[in-house]
Amino acid sequence: MERLEQVRSLLATIAPEIEEAEIVPEARIDDDLRLDQVSRFALGVGLERETKKTVPDRDICEAATLGDLMALFQADTD
């Protein structure tokens, strides 16, 4: 599954009020999607489970956009 589709699927559960069209790599996690810290971490943990890759909490907190967050979970072979 493409990473963006994984994010959309996770956010459909975590924050169903966010329209799918708003879930794009350029979307700012705090300002555009209005995710709080709990939702941000839920998304991070979901991506960790799906990718089987662990990312430091600090890096998840520092990601400004969905694209930044998705880049943290790119496999070494991607």
N, C-alpha and C positions, 0 to 999 in steps of 0.2 A: 504494500500500500504506500502510495506517495506520502511523504511527510506532511504536506499541507492537508491531505485528506485525513490523516491521523489526528491532526490538531482540530480539524472541523468536527470529527466524530467525538473527540474528548470534550470539546467545548459545548457540543449539543447536550451533554449530560451535566457538565459543570456550570454552564451559564446559558441555559436555553433561550434567554431573552436576546442574545446576540444573533443578529441575522447572518446567515451563511455568507452573504455578499460582503459583509464587513470583515470576514476572516480571511485576510490577505497578508502576505509577508510584510508589507509596509505598515500594517496596523500597529500603532503604539499601544502597548499592553495596558498602561495606566490611563492614558488620555482618550484613546479611541475606543478601546474595548471595556474600559472601566473595571478591570479585574482587580480585586483586592488581593492582599498577600496570601490569604487562604486559597483562593481560586488559582492564583499564579502557581502556588506549590502543588495544588491538585493537578494542574496541567503538566508541571514538571515531572511529578511522580508517574503520571500516566504515560508520558513519553519515555521515562526510564523503563517502565514495564514493557512497553511495546518494542523499544529498541534494544533492550537488555544492556543498556549503557548507563553508568552512574555519572552524574554531573554534580559538581559541588553546589550546595545551596546558594552560596554567594554569587556564582555565575548565573544561576536562575534569577536571582534578585536583580542583578545588574543588566539583564537583557532588556533593551528598550523597546524593541519591536518583536513581532512574532518571527520574523526572519532571523533576528539575532538568536532567539530562543531555539528555533529549529536548527540553526547552524551548530549549536552545542551538541546536538544529537546525531550529527552526520556520522555515519560509520567511517572508519579509517579507509575503507576501500571505496567509498562513494566518490 
